[in-house]
Amino acid sequence: MRIIPVTLEVGDYILSPLICVERKSIQDLFSSFASGRLYHQVETMVRYYRIPVLLIEFSQDRSFSFQSSSDIGDDVTPTNIMSKLSLLVLHFPRLRIIWSRSLHATAEIFFTLKANQDEPDETKAMRVGVPSEEGVVENDVRAENYNTSAVEFLRRLPGVTDSNYRAIMDGCKSLAELALLPVEQLAELMGGQKAAHTLRDFLDAKYPTLL
C-alpha cells in the first residue's frame, strides 16, 4: 500500500474514488464535537464521497472503550459521547464509523478497505471541495444525484429540517415515494414522531375545490 502526501480539502485519507476517511484520536474526537468541526467534516465527506468513513483510533496503552457497559444509560443526553455519535449517524445515515485499537490496526483496516477498490487519483482528490473559477465544485455527489429543484421543494415541507432532509433523501428515491410512506417509516427517516405526523398531516390534508 502506497501513501502519497497531499493537501486535502475533504477528509484525511482517500482510499479509493469512493472511500473518504476522517481519522480521529479520542482527544481530537471530543474537541471536534465540542467545536462543531466534526459535523462540518462529516457533512462535506457525505457530500463528495459515496462511502464516508469516520475512523476513531484508540491508543494501544489504553482501554478499547469510552465507558463500561454498566455506565451506558438508555437516555440520549447531549453531553454523552455515545449519544453524540448516535445523533451523528442519524443525521448522516451513509456515514460508516470504524473503531481502531491502535495505529497498526488502522493500517490493517485501510488495507482491508482498499481491497478490490480502484486507486484514487491524487490530483482529483486535491480538487474535491475546492470551487473552480466557474464556481463548480469537483465531485459533488449531491449535484450529480439529486434534482436540485426537488431538494429545495423537500426542504420547504412541514416537518422537514436541516437536520433530517438528507436522511429523507437517502431513504426515498423521489417525492412521489415520500408521499406514500406511512408515519412509522417517516418517523425513522425524520428522527421522530412529531416531525413525521406534521409532514403526514400536510400531505393528507384536503385542498379546497373551486365551484
N, CA, C and O of each residue as an XYZ file, in Angstrom:
844
protein
N       0.853     -1.196      0.000
C       0.000      0.000      0.000
C       0.887      1.244      0.000
O       1.763      1.394      0.851
N       0.647      2.137     -0.971
C       1.471      3.330     -1.146
C       0.734      4.557     -0.619
O      -0.446      4.747     -0.917
N       1.416      5.384      0.158
C       0.820      6.602      0.706
C       1.432      7.811      0.010
O       2.652      7.966     -0.033
N       0.564      8.670     -0.538
C       1.018      9.883     -1.217
C       0.564     11.087     -0.402
O      -0.637     11.330     -0.292
N       1.498     11.852      0.175
C       1.108     13.021      0.981
C       0.679     14.197      0.102
O       1.463     14.701     -0.702
N      -0.565     14.624      0.264
C      -1.084     15.790     -0.453
C      -1.980     16.582      0.499
O      -2.369     16.078      1.553
N      -2.300     17.799      0.133
C      -3.215     18.625      0.922
C      -4.642     18.380      0.453
O      -4.959     18.565     -0.722
N      -5.505     17.961      1.387
C      -6.891     17.640      1.058
C      -7.840     18.645      1.690
O      -7.669     19.041      2.843
N      -8.828     19.047      0.931
C      -9.875     19.927      1.452
C     -10.928     19.118      2.205
O     -11.539     19.604      3.156
N     -11.129     17.871      1.761
C     -12.148     16.995      2.354
C     -11.496     15.700      2.808
O     -10.860     15.011      2.010
N     -11.651     15.358      4.097
C     -11.135     14.103      4.620
C      -9.652     14.132      4.940
O      -8.932     15.073      4.603
N      -9.216     13.053      5.612
C      -7.797     12.877      5.937
C      -7.120     11.885      5.000
O      -5.941     12.029      4.676
N      -7.880     10.871      4.564
C      -7.341      9.825      3.688
C      -8.372      9.512      2.609
O      -9.563      9.387      2.895
N      -7.910      9.388      1.374
C      -8.755      8.953      0.268
C      -8.255      7.573     -0.144
O      -7.187      7.448     -0.743
N      -9.023      6.548      0.176
C      -8.581      5.177     -0.081
C      -8.939      4.702     -1.477
O      -8.290      3.803     -2.013
N      -9.953      5.289     -2.063
C     -10.384      4.949     -3.413
C     -11.226      6.114     -3.927
O     -11.503      7.044     -3.170
N     -11.638      6.088     -5.187
C     -12.515      7.165     -5.663
C     -13.832      7.254     -4.897
O     -14.529      8.266     -4.971
N     -14.174      6.194     -4.162
C     -15.438      6.161     -3.427
C     -15.285      6.386     -1.933
O     -16.211      6.883     -1.292
N     -14.131      6.030     -1.359
C     -13.968      5.975      0.099
C     -13.123      7.133      0.615
O     -11.975      7.318      0.211
N     -13.717      7.905      1.515
C     -13.016      9.005      2.183
C     -13.049      8.756      3.686
O     -14.090      8.399      4.236
N     -11.919      8.942      4.347
C     -11.811      8.657      5.781
C     -11.410      9.909      6.549
O     -10.440     10.583      6.201
N     -12.162     10.206      7.585
C     -11.784     11.232      8.567
C     -11.300     10.478      9.799
O     -12.060      9.733     10.419
N     -10.039     10.674     10.149
C      -9.428      9.914     11.249
C      -9.333     10.782     12.496
O      -8.849     11.913     12.445
N      -9.806     10.234     13.624
C      -9.818     10.989     14.873
C      -9.205     10.172     16.010
O      -9.554      9.009     16.213
N      -8.298     10.791     16.738
C      -7.888     10.221     18.019
C      -9.002     10.519     19.011
O      -9.900     11.305     18.708
N      -8.962      9.911     20.188
C     -10.011     10.141     21.178
C     -10.056     11.609     21.587
O     -11.130     12.206     21.662
N      -8.908     12.177     21.848
C      -8.853     13.585     22.248
C      -9.393     14.495     21.150
O     -10.138     15.437     21.422
N      -9.013     14.209     19.916
C      -9.468     15.014     18.787
C     -10.967     14.854     18.571
O     -11.648     15.805     18.187
N     -11.482     13.647     18.818
C     -12.915     13.396     18.663
C     -13.726     14.280     19.603
O     -14.700     14.911     19.191
N     -13.317     14.319     20.869
C     -14.035     15.125     21.856
C     -13.966     16.614     21.505
O     -14.973     17.319     21.572
N     -12.777     17.085     21.132
C     -12.628     18.509     20.818
C     -13.378     18.877     19.537
O     -13.903     19.985     19.423
N     -13.431     17.952     18.572
C     -14.142     18.217     17.321
C     -15.642     18.300     17.543
O     -16.322     19.113     16.918
N     -16.163     17.456     18.438
C     -17.577     17.550     18.794
C     -17.859     18.875     19.497
O     -18.855     19.540     19.212
N     -16.977     19.245     20.412
C     -17.188     20.467     21.199
C     -17.195     21.717     20.322
O     -17.959     22.649     20.572
N     -16.350     21.738     19.304
C     -16.246     22.920     18.441
C     -17.253     22.912     17.298
O     -17.478     23.939     16.658
N     -17.866     21.741     17.040
C     -18.773     21.622     15.909
C     -18.069     21.300     14.609
O     -18.707     21.177     13.563
N     -16.745     21.161     14.670
C     -15.959     20.906     13.460
C     -16.279     19.549     12.838
O     -16.294     19.411     11.615
N     -16.534     18.550     13.679
C     -16.767     17.201     13.166
C     -18.028     17.147     12.306
O     -18.048     16.488     11.267
N     -19.075     17.839     12.741
C     -20.319     17.849     11.962
C     -20.046     18.370     10.549
O     -20.519     17.795      9.569
N     -19.294     19.442     10.452
C     -18.971     20.017      9.141
C     -18.106     19.056      8.331
O     -18.308     18.910      7.125
N     -17.150     18.403      8.977
C     -16.267     17.478      8.265
C     -17.045     16.292      7.704
O     -16.823     15.873      6.567
N     -17.956     15.757      8.508
C     -18.774     14.637      8.039
C     -19.713     15.097      6.927
O     -19.916     14.382      5.946
N     -20.273     16.270      7.079
C     -21.181     16.810      6.064
C     -20.491     16.913      4.708
O     -21.081     16.569      3.684
N     -19.251     17.380      4.695
C     -18.536     17.506      3.427
C     -18.154     16.139      2.865
O     -18.191     15.948      1.650
N     -17.790     15.190      3.715
C     -17.492     13.841      3.224
C     -18.718     13.225      2.567
O     -18.626     12.638      1.488
N     -19.872     13.362      3.226
C     -21.121     12.805      2.693
C     -21.471     13.464      1.362
O     -22.014     12.821      0.464
N     -21.160     14.733      1.248
C     -21.481     15.459      0.018
C     -20.637     14.996     -1.159
O     -21.147     14.903     -2.276
N     -19.364     14.703     -0.939
C     -18.449     14.469     -2.051
C     -18.046     13.011     -2.275
O     -17.459     12.691     -3.309
N     -18.351     12.118     -1.320
C     -17.927     10.720     -1.481
C     -19.070      9.756     -1.195
O     -19.913     10.001     -0.331
N     -19.078      8.659     -1.937
C     -20.143      7.656     -1.789
C     -20.043      6.930     -0.451
O     -21.062      6.592      0.151
N     -18.819      6.691      0.013
C     -18.621      5.933      1.256
C     -17.805      6.791      2.224
O     -16.578      6.693      2.241
N     -18.455      7.620      3.019
C     -17.750      8.423      4.022
C     -17.507      7.614      5.291
O     -18.407      6.927      5.774
N     -16.306      7.692      5.824
C     -15.928      6.877      6.988
C     -15.336      7.767      8.080
O     -14.466      8.598      7.821
N     -15.825      7.576      9.296
C     -15.206      8.195     10.474
C     -14.456      7.098     11.217
O     -15.070      6.175     11.753
N     -13.132      7.196     11.249
C     -12.316      6.204     11.943
C     -11.870      6.772     13.284
O     -11.204      7.806     13.340
N     -12.240      6.090     14.359
C     -11.893      6.520     15.713
C     -10.755      5.638     16.204
O     -10.921      4.429     16.368
N      -9.604      6.248     16.436
C      -8.396      5.494     16.768
C      -8.047      5.644     18.250
O      -7.830      6.751     18.742
N      -7.998      4.525     18.941
C      -7.633      4.499     20.355
C      -6.117      4.363     20.497
O      -5.422      4.009     19.545
N      -5.626      4.645     21.684
C      -4.214      4.429     21.996
C      -4.025      2.991     22.457
O      -4.875      2.432     23.148
N      -2.904      2.403     22.066
C      -2.663      0.999     22.369
C      -2.526      0.749     23.865
O      -2.786     -0.360     24.332
N      -2.123      1.763     24.619
C      -1.899      1.580     26.051
C      -3.133      1.921     26.889
O      -3.055      1.986     28.116
N      -4.276      2.139     26.220
C      -5.496      2.475     26.949
C      -6.613      1.503     26.604
O      -6.529      0.755     25.630
N      -7.664      1.529     27.425
C      -8.803      0.640     27.214
C      -9.465      0.929     25.868
O      -9.578      2.080     25.448
N      -9.897     -0.137     25.206
C     -10.523     -0.012     23.889
C     -12.029      0.247     24.048
O     -12.854     -0.492     23.510
N     -12.372      1.299     24.790
C     -13.777      1.663     25.017
C     -13.846      3.060     25.620
O     -12.904      3.518     26.267
N     -14.973      3.730     25.397
C     -15.201      5.040     26.009
C     -15.609      4.896     27.464
O     -15.160      5.653     28.324
N     -16.473      3.906     27.735
C     -17.015      3.696     29.062
C     -17.457      2.248     29.185
O     -17.671      1.570     28.180
N     -17.593      1.775     30.417
C     -18.026      0.400     30.628
C     -19.497      0.263     30.264
O     -20.237      1.246     30.273
N     -19.919     -0.951     29.945
C     -21.307     -1.183     29.542
C     -22.291     -0.815     30.641
O     -23.419     -0.418     30.351
N     -21.882     -0.939     31.897
C     -22.772     -0.611     33.019
C     -23.019      0.891     33.135
O     -23.996      1.319     33.751
N     -22.129      1.691     32.539
C     -22.270      3.147     32.615
C     -23.105      3.725     31.478
O     -23.433      4.911     31.482
N     -23.448      2.880     30.502
C     -24.212      3.356     29.353
C     -25.693      3.344     29.695
O     -26.257      2.286     29.974
N     -26.322      4.500     29.677
C     -27.734      4.605     30.009
C     -28.626      4.455     28.790
O     -28.150      4.306     27.665
N     -29.934      4.498     29.036
C     -30.904      4.356     27.958
C     -31.271      5.693     27.322
O     -31.767      5.733     26.196
N     -31.028      6.780     28.036
C     -31.435      8.093     27.554
C     -30.361      8.712     26.663
O     -29.168      8.457     26.827
N     -30.818      9.530     25.720
C     -29.911     10.291     24.867
C     -29.656     11.642     25.524
O     -30.578     12.436     25.707
N     -28.408     11.894     25.876
C     -28.058     13.165     26.513
C     -27.038     13.890     25.647
O     -26.113     13.263     25.131
N     -27.192     15.196     25.480
C     -26.317     15.940     24.557
C     -24.856     15.973     24.962
O     -23.998     16.283     24.136
N     -24.550     15.658     26.231
C     -23.159     15.719     26.689
C     -22.448     14.372     26.598
O     -21.226     14.313     26.734
N     -23.188     13.299     26.372
C     -22.608     11.959     26.323
C     -22.027     11.681     24.942
O     -22.682     11.933     23.930
N     -20.798     11.162     24.894
C     -20.119     10.954     23.621
C     -20.835      9.926     22.755
O     -20.890     10.081     21.535
N     -21.390      8.867     23.372
C     -22.105      7.861     22.593
C     -23.395      8.436     22.023
O     -23.792      8.099     20.908
N     -24.047      9.303     22.788
C     -25.251      9.967     22.286
C     -24.909     10.852     21.094
O     -25.651     10.898     20.113
N     -23.794     11.546     21.183
C     -23.370     12.420     20.087
C     -23.080     11.613     18.821
O     -23.445     12.026     17.720
N     -22.427     10.468     18.981
C     -22.143      9.620     17.823
C     -23.428      9.064     17.223
O     -23.567      8.977     16.003
N     -24.369      8.688     18.092
C     -25.653      8.159     17.616
C     -26.401      9.213     16.811
O     -26.944      8.918     15.747
N     -26.430     10.430     17.314
C     -27.110     11.517     16.610
C     -26.415     11.844     15.291
O     -27.066     12.204     14.310
N     -25.088     11.715     15.275
C     -24.335     11.973     14.046
C     -24.739     10.984     12.957
O     -24.914     11.362     11.799
N     -24.885      9.717     13.335
C     -25.275      8.686     12.370
C     -26.721      8.881     11.923
O     -27.053      8.632     10.765
N     -27.578      9.324     12.838
C     -28.963      9.606     12.460
C     -29.034     10.739     11.437
O     -29.842     10.696     10.509
N     -28.187     11.745     11.610
C     -28.170     12.870     10.674
C     -27.555     12.480      9.334
O     -27.954     12.989      8.287
N     -26.579     11.571      9.377
C     -25.881     11.167      8.153
C     -25.911      9.641      8.042
O     -24.933      8.985      8.403
N     -27.006      9.066      7.553
C     -27.159      7.601      7.523
C     -26.094      6.870      6.709
O     -25.828      5.697      6.968
N     -25.479      7.536      5.733
C     -24.452      6.865      4.928
C     -23.100      6.819      5.616
O     -22.192      6.131      5.148
N     -22.953      7.535      6.709
C     -21.667      7.556      7.420
C     -21.366      6.195      8.041
O     -22.234      5.582      8.663
N     -20.139      5.732      7.869
C     -19.683      4.490      8.494
C     -18.670      4.846      9.585
O     -17.742      5.621      9.354
N     -18.858      4.276     10.763
C     -17.930      4.502     11.872
C     -17.113      3.239     12.104
O     -17.668      2.150     12.256
N     -15.802      3.387     12.129
C     -14.895      2.256     12.346
C     -14.055      2.540     13.582
O     -13.535      3.641     13.762
N     -13.934      1.529     14.424
C     -13.158      1.653     15.658
C     -11.816      0.957     15.465
O     -11.762     -0.210     15.078
N     -10.748      1.673     15.735
C      -9.410      1.102     15.586
C      -8.708      1.064     16.946
O      -8.714      2.046     17.688
N      -8.114     -0.069     17.254
C      -7.457     -0.232     18.551
C      -6.129      0.522     18.626
O      -5.705      0.932     19.707
N      -5.479      0.703     17.485
C      -4.153      1.329     17.513
C      -3.761      1.819     16.127
O      -4.485      1.620     15.152
N      -2.609      2.458     16.061
C      -2.061      2.928     14.795
C      -1.852      1.774     13.826
O      -2.158      1.888     12.639
N      -1.328      0.660     14.337
C      -1.079     -0.506     13.478
C      -2.388     -1.118     12.997
O      -2.480     -1.579     11.859
N      -3.398     -1.122     13.861
C      -4.705     -1.648     13.464
C      -5.313     -0.785     12.362
O      -5.979     -1.299     11.463
N      -5.087      0.515     12.432
C      -5.595      1.418     11.399
C      -5.006      1.077     10.037
O      -5.719      1.073      9.034
N      -3.706      0.789      9.998
C      -3.059      0.416      8.738
C      -3.682     -0.851      8.160
O      -3.896     -0.944      6.952
N      -3.973     -1.826      9.018
C      -4.601     -3.068      8.564
C      -6.021     -2.815      8.067
O      -6.457     -3.407      7.079
N      -6.737     -1.933      8.757
C      -8.101     -1.590      8.342
C      -8.085     -0.923      6.970
O      -8.905     -1.246      6.110
N      -7.166     -0.006      6.771
C      -7.052      0.665      5.474
C      -6.751     -0.344      4.366
O      -7.316     -0.263      3.276
N      -5.869     -1.282      4.648
C      -5.520     -2.308      3.661
C      -6.756     -3.122      3.283
O      -6.957     -3.444      2.112
N      -7.583     -3.454      4.278
C      -8.803     -4.228      4.029
C      -9.822     -3.416      3.236
O     -10.447     -3.931      2.310
N      -9.986     -2.152      3.599
C     -10.953     -1.302      2.905
C     -10.578     -1.088      1.441
O     -11.449     -0.946      0.583
N      -9.277     -1.066      1.164
C      -8.820     -0.819     -0.199
C      -8.917     -2.052     -1.092
O      -8.782     -1.947     -2.311
N      -9.146     -3.204     -0.502
C      -9.204     -4.440     -1.286
C     -10.287     -4.338     -2.363
O     -11.423     -3.953     -2.085
N      -9.916     -4.687     -3.587
C     -10.833     -4.691     -4.732
C     -11.373     -3.299     -5.088
O     -12.398     -3.178     -5.759
N     -10.679     -2.262     -4.637
C     -11.078     -0.896     -4.970
C     -10.078     -0.285     -5.954
O      -8.899     -0.640     -5.959
N     -10.562      0.626     -6.776
C      -9.665      1.344     -7.684
C      -8.774      2.296     -6.895
O      -9.145      2.763     -5.818
N      -7.601      2.576     -7.443
C      -6.710      3.534     -6.797
C      -7.255      4.953     -6.981
O      -7.775      5.280     -8.048
N      -7.143      5.786     -5.964
C      -7.606      7.173     -6.111
C      -6.651      7.983     -6.975
O      -5.466      7.667     -7.076
N      -7.172      9.013     -7.585
C      -6.362      9.954     -8.356
C      -6.034     11.120     -7.434
O      -6.926     11.875     -7.047
N      -4.754     11.275     -7.076
C      -4.396     12.307     -6.100
C      -4.705     13.720     -6.590
O      -5.032     14.603     -5.798
N      -4.598     13.926     -7.905
C      -4.909     15.256     -8.446
C      -6.383     15.587     -8.263
O      -6.731     16.702     -7.873
N      -7.248     14.616     -8.545
C      -8.683     14.826     -8.350
C      -9.018     14.976     -6.873
O      -9.843     15.808     -6.496
N      -8.366     14.158     -6.034
C      -8.630     14.213     -4.591
C      -8.306     15.590     -4.024
O      -8.999     16.075     -3.129
N      -7.265     16.213     -4.538
C      -6.883     17.545     -4.065
C      -7.892     18.615     -4.488
O      -8.016     19.652     -3.836
N      -8.614     18.355     -5.593
C      -9.567     19.352     -6.092
C     -10.949     19.211     -5.467
O     -11.769     20.124     -5.565
N     -11.213     18.082     -4.830
C     -12.544     17.853     -4.255
C     -12.849     18.896     -3.185
O     -12.066     19.098     -2.257
N     -13.985     19.549     -3.325
C     -14.395     20.554     -2.351
C     -13.851     21.937     -2.616
O     -14.184     22.886     -1.906
N     -13.013     22.062     -3.634
C     -12.416     23.367     -3.962
C     -13.124     23.938     -5.188
O     -13.052     23.336     -6.259
N     -13.803     25.077     -5.069
C     -14.508     25.661     -6.221
C     -13.533     26.051     -7.324
O     -12.436     26.545     -7.061
N     -13.954     25.820     -8.563
C     -13.150     26.246     -9.705
C     -13.448     27.711    -10.006
O     -14.242     28.348     -9.314
N     -12.811     28.232    -11.034
C     -13.049     29.628    -11.409
C     -14.496     29.845    -11.842
O     -15.025     30.951    -11.730
N     -15.142     28.767    -12.346
C     -16.537     28.872    -12.773
C     -17.500     28.634    -11.618
O     -18.716     28.698    -11.799
N     -16.959     28.357    -10.419
C     -17.815     28.111     -9.269
C     -18.243     26.665     -9.123
O     -18.998     26.325     -8.213
N     -17.757     25.799    -10.031
C     -18.108     24.384     -9.973
C     -17.219     23.680     -8.958
O     -16.012     23.921     -8.914
N     -17.809     22.813     -8.144
C     -17.056     22.083     -7.136
C     -16.838     20.653     -7.609
O     -17.786     19.980     -8.015
N     -15.610     20.193     -7.558
C     -15.246     18.859     -8.029
C     -15.936     17.767     -7.231
O     -15.930     17.788     -6.001
N     -16.541     16.796     -7.949
C     -17.013     15.548     -7.336
C     -18.189     15.736     -6.378
O     -18.303     15.000     -5.398
N     -19.063     16.705     -6.644
C     -20.207     16.956     -5.763
C     -21.252     15.870     -5.967
O     -21.972     15.877     -6.966
N     -21.337     14.940     -5.026
C     -22.252     13.803     -5.131
C     -23.695     14.270     -5.182
O     -24.490     13.739     -5.958
N     -24.041     15.247     -4.376
C     -25.425     15.704     -4.327
C     -25.836     16.339     -5.655
O     -26.954     16.130     -6.126
N     -24.942     17.106     -6.251
C     -25.276     17.742     -7.517
C     -25.468     16.708     -8.616
O     -26.284     16.907     -9.516
N     -24.726     15.605     -8.554
C     -24.829     14.570     -9.571
C     -26.107     13.757     -9.428
O     -26.708     13.371    -10.431
N     -26.531     13.491     -8.191
C     -27.569     12.506     -7.949
C     -28.948     13.069     -7.632
O     -29.932     12.331     -7.670
N     -29.040     14.342     -7.323
C     -30.310     14.871     -6.865
C     -30.799     16.009     -7.749
O     -30.021     16.853     -8.196
N     -32.095     16.012     -7.989
C     -32.758     17.107     -8.666
C     -32.807     18.283     -7.700
O     -33.510     18.228     -6.691
N     -32.073     19.340     -7.998
C     -31.958     20.436     -7.034
C     -33.295     21.119     -6.765
O     -33.538     21.577     -5.648
N     -34.164     21.196     -7.769
C     -35.488     21.785     -7.558
C     -36.305     20.946     -6.590
O     -37.006     21.479     -5.731
N     -36.208     19.620     -6.738
C     -36.930     18.721     -5.835
C     -36.389     18.828     -4.414
O     -37.147     18.760     -3.446
N     -35.071     18.996     -4.295
C     -34.464     19.136     -2.965
C     -34.959     20.408     -2.282
O     -35.296     20.391     -1.098
N     -35.002     21.496     -3.021
C     -35.487     22.755     -2.451
C     -36.952     22.648     -2.054
O     -37.353     23.187     -1.023
N     -37.752     21.961     -2.857
C     -39.166     21.750     -2.518
C     -39.283     20.917     -1.246
O     -40.074     21.232     -0.357
N     -38.483     19.845     -1.168
C     -38.497     18.979      0.014
C     -38.186     19.770      1.277
O     -38.858     19.598      2.294
N     -37.190     20.621      1.224
C     -36.745     21.355      2.412
C     -37.785     22.364      2.899
O     -37.690     22.863      4.020
N     -38.768     22.661      2.066
C     -39.816     23.601      2.462
C     -41.058     22.903      3.015
O     -42.000     23.566      3.449
N     -41.065     21.585      3.001
C     -42.222     20.845      3.512
C     -42.271     20.912      5.036
O     -41.222     20.935      5.681
N     -43.471     20.944      5.626
C     -43.606     20.959      7.091
C     -42.964     19.726      7.728
O     -43.156     18.607      7.254
N     -42.214     19.932      8.786
C     -41.555     18.832      9.485
C     -40.168     18.513      8.972
O     -39.405     17.815      9.640
N     -39.830     19.016      7.789
C     -38.505     18.779      7.200
C     -37.565     19.892      7.657
O     -37.886     21.074      7.535
N     -36.416     19.509      8.177
C     -35.455     20.465      8.718
C     -34.068     20.236      8.118
O     -33.848     19.282      7.373
N     -33.142     21.129      8.458
C     -31.755     20.960      8.017
C     -31.137     19.694      8.592
O     -30.182     19.151      8.034
N     -31.685     19.226      9.710
C     -31.125     18.050     10.375
C     -31.614     16.738      9.783
O     -30.949     15.713      9.936
N     -32.774     16.742      9.103
C     -33.309     15.456      8.645
C     -33.514     15.337      7.137
O     -33.821     14.250      6.649
N     -33.354     16.419      6.393
C     -33.682     16.304      4.970
C     -32.733     15.371      4.217
O     -33.134     14.739      3.239
N     -31.477     15.278      4.665
C     -30.539     14.376      3.986
C     -30.919     12.917      4.219
O     -30.800     12.086      3.318
N     -31.375     12.612      5.430
C     -31.815     11.247      5.726
C     -33.028     10.890      4.881
O     -33.153      9.754      4.421
N     -33.923     11.852      4.673
C     -35.093     11.622      3.827
C     -34.655     11.362      2.392
O     -35.183     10.463      1.737
N     -33.699     12.139      1.899
C     -33.204     11.963      0.535
C     -32.543     10.607      0.350
O     -32.686      9.978     -0.699
N     -31.816     10.154      1.371
C     -31.159      8.851      1.287
C     -32.173      7.712      1.373
O     -31.929      6.623      0.852
N     -33.324      7.961      2.034
C     -34.317      6.903      2.238
C     -35.393      6.839      1.186
O     -36.150      5.869      1.141
N     -35.487      7.856      0.327
C     -36.527      7.898     -0.709
C     -35.909      8.208     -2.069
O     -34.976      9.004     -2.174
N     -36.442      7.571     -3.103
C     -35.934      7.814     -4.441
C     -36.564      9.043     -5.083
O     -35.998      9.628     -6.007
N     -37.758      9.440     -4.582
C     -38.462     10.562     -5.191
C     -39.467     11.144     -4.212
O     -39.753     10.548     -3.174
N     -40.002     12.313     -4.547
C     -41.055     12.921     -3.739
C     -42.320     12.080     -3.788
O     -43.071     12.020     -2.814
N     -42.556     11.432     -4.923
C     -43.731     10.564     -5.047
C     -43.650      9.402     -4.059
O     -44.649      9.035     -3.440
N     -42.460      8.828     -3.916
C     -42.275      7.740     -2.954
C     -42.439      8.252     -1.529
O     -43.027      7.572     -0.688
N     -41.926      9.441     -1.256
C     -42.063     10.035      0.073
C     -43.527     10.210      0.450
O     -43.910      9.955      1.591
N     -44.341     10.642     -0.499
C     -45.755     10.908     -0.229
C     -46.527      9.649      0.143
O     -47.594      9.739      0.751
N     -46.007      8.478     -0.213
C     -46.702      7.216      0.062
C     -46.231      6.532      1.345
O     -46.815      5.529      1.756
N     -45.191      7.056      1.976
C     -44.651      6.399      3.167
C     -45.593      6.545      4.357
O     -46.160      7.617      4.565
N     -45.768      5.473      5.148
C     -46.565      5.572      6.371
C     -45.813      6.359      7.440
O     -44.609      6.591      7.329
N     -46.544      6.763      8.474
C     -45.958      7.582      9.536
C     -44.771      6.889     10.185
O     -43.787      7.544     10.528
N     -44.848      5.561     10.360
C     -43.776      4.828     11.035
C     -42.456      4.969     10.277
O     -41.413      5.199     10.888
N     -42.498      4.832      8.952
C     -41.272      4.964      8.165
C     -40.798      6.414      8.109
O     -39.598      6.687      8.111
N     -41.752      7.334      8.060
C     -41.378      8.747      8.084
C     -40.658      9.095      9.377
O     -39.684      9.848      9.374
N     -41.148      8.535     10.491
C     -40.532      8.810     11.794
C     -39.093      8.323     11.835
O     -38.233      8.981     12.420
N     -38.821      7.173     11.219
C     -37.453      6.647     11.187
C     -36.535      7.578     10.393
O     -35.394      7.820     10.788
N     -37.038      8.092      9.280
C     -36.221      8.960      8.433
C     -36.066     10.359      9.012
O     -35.023     10.995      8.863
N     -37.129     10.833      9.680
C     -37.158     12.228     10.122
C     -36.707     12.417     11.560
O     -36.590     13.546     12.036
N     -36.453     11.305     12.255
C     -35.912     11.409     13.605
C     -36.933     11.629     14.695
O     -36.587     12.098     15.779
N     -38.200     11.295     14.430
C     -39.190     11.435     15.496
C     -40.617     11.427     14.981
O     -40.872     11.707     13.810
N     -41.554     11.098     15.885
C     -42.962     11.015     15.526
C     -43.563     12.388     15.221
O     -44.396     12.516     14.323
N     -43.143     13.410     15.964
C     -43.740     14.737     15.796
C     -43.528     15.266     14.380
O     -44.471     15.719     13.732
N     -42.290     15.206     13.908
C     -41.995     15.680     12.555
C     -42.724     14.842     11.515
O     -43.221     15.369     10.520
N     -42.786     13.523     11.751
C     -43.452     12.619     10.810
C     -44.943     12.929     10.706
O     -45.494     12.976      9.606
N     -45.595     13.141     11.846
C     -47.029     13.456     11.836
C     -47.285     14.825     11.196
O     -48.287     15.018     10.506
N     -46.374     15.766     11.430
C     -46.523     17.092     10.815
C     -46.515     16.990      9.297
O     -47.344     17.600      8.622
N     -45.573     16.216      8.765
C     -45.491     16.034      7.317
C     -46.661     15.214      6.796
O     -47.246     15.551      5.766
N     -47.008     14.135      7.500
C     -48.103     13.269      7.057
C     -49.430     14.012      7.023
O     -50.210     13.852      6.084
N     -49.692     14.827      8.048
C     -50.930     15.613      8.090
C     -50.990     16.607      6.931
O     -52.048     16.841      6.347
N     -49.830     17.187      6.611
C     -49.779     18.128      5.486
C     -50.063     17.411      4.167
O     -50.829     17.906      3.340
N     -49.447     16.251      3.973
C     -49.627     15.507      2.725
C     -51.046     14.977      2.566
O     -51.545     14.858      1.448
N     -51.696     14.658      3.685
C     -53.050     14.082      3.642
C     -54.154     15.131      3.703
O     -55.330     14.797      3.557
N     -53.792     16.391      3.916
C     -54.804     17.442      4.060
C     -55.591     17.619      2.762
O     -55.029     17.571      1.667
N     -56.894     17.823      2.906
C     -57.739     18.058      1.742
C     -57.557     19.494      1.264
O     -57.395     20.412      2.068
N     -57.584     19.672     -0.028
C     -57.444     21.014     -0.573
C     -58.818     21.509     -1.036
O     -59.648     20.708     -1.467
N     -59.062     22.809     -0.952
C     -60.376     23.340     -1.346
C     -60.583     23.251     -2.851
O     -59.637     23.390     -3.626
N     -61.794     23.023     -3.247
C     -62.131     22.952     -4.673
C     -62.907     24.195     -5.078
O     -63.648     24.768     -4.280
N     -62.729     24.597     -6.313
C     -63.434     25.768     -6.838
C     -64.777     25.353     -7.412
O     -64.853     24.393     -8.179
N     -65.819     26.052     -7.058
C     -67.167     25.752     -7.549
C     -67.449     26.548     -8.821
O     -68.534     26.436     -9.392
